[in-house]
Amino acid sequence: MLLKDFDYFLPKGLIAQKPIQPRDHSRLMILNRQEQTISHDYFYNLGKHLRSGDVLVANNSRVIPARLLGRKQTGGRVEVFLLRQINDYDWQVLTKNCKLGDQVVFQKKFFLGTRSLSAEIIKQNTDRTWEARFNLSGERLLKTINYLGQTPTPPYIKRKTRTTDYQTVYAQVNGSVAAPTAGFHFTPQLIQKLSAQNINLSYLTLHVGLGTFLPVSAEKIEEHHLHEEWAEITPELAEKLNVAKKNHQRIVAVGTTSVRTLEYFASSGQLRDGSEWINLFIYPGYQFKFVDAMITNFHLPKSSLLMLVSAFANREFILRAYQEAIDKKYRFYSFGDAMLIL
């Protein structure tokens, strides 16, 4: 398929710059794949569109403060963006104005003193990323990053964002550099309300990398390759979801990261447990093995995320839904409204 098949025009005014408050008051578009119908509601009514016994599976990864602002020893300012941890000392990073061997110092003054960290650029990778070796390791390094770093937000969000706004309410496991945004719409009150309907949340972990959100550049989408991201399915979750599937309960994935994780670990049709680096690229023609329904946001044109939802619900149907969302002034992207695909 061609990249241009996944393009659409979005007026800039529909790109959400901040989350709705309360979060569950975002709008909800409901797509019925079998009947090819589109209806509209609000996220706080999610339970009305689900069934007792449905199992929601969400990504509990937490966004880390991955933007580090520092200075090279030569004096120039530089930003180092953490992508993934390689070992106790080394990280894969994005950075500009750096070359092999550069030393970068990060420093910030606090009321009780100064925190500092340094890194050496030790390797340039073929995908235009770098590897940086820090002078601290393990928990000391992670704690220092938490002090010095800034929580990243996508470039289309132009206003300053509170750290808490760019986390799900159930975020628990540190490791993402971008949020699993479909989960933004959940509140503790909504989770409790769903539980009372026998619709419970279960959690997997996928640490979201920048590659998930980068535009696809290959004209033939089959030639595109996703960056690897670390994911985990616990034995307890695998057993629970396999039993649910056997009992004909629907598996409802919260977000594209949950979809890709479940489909990767259910390649044989039976969900297995494990933790590993994954890069499953789902586009039209893919045969889904485990996910029965999904909750997702409205995605960027020509993105791998738009291709995934097009594989799940038919490209023409999805593009028709997107046009209806534009006509009805839905809010798009990370802080935007939601879609439930049944």
Secondary structure, DSSP 8 states (H G I E B T S, - for coil): -BGGGG-----GGGB-SS--SSGGGSEEEEEETTTTEEEEEEGGGGGGGS-TT-EEEEE-EEE---EEEEEETTS-EEEEEEEEE-SSSEEEEEESS--TT-EEEEEEEETTEEEEEEEEEEEE-TTS-EEEEESS-HHHHHHHHHHH-B----TT--S---GGGGS-TT--EEEESS--GGGGG--HHHHHHHHHTT-EEEEEEE---GGGTSB---SBGGG-----EEEEE-HHHHHHHHHHHHTT--EEEESHHHHHHHHHHTTTSS---EEEEE-----TT---SS--EEEEE---TTBHHHHHHHHHH-HHHHHHHHHHHHHTT--BSTTS-EEEE-
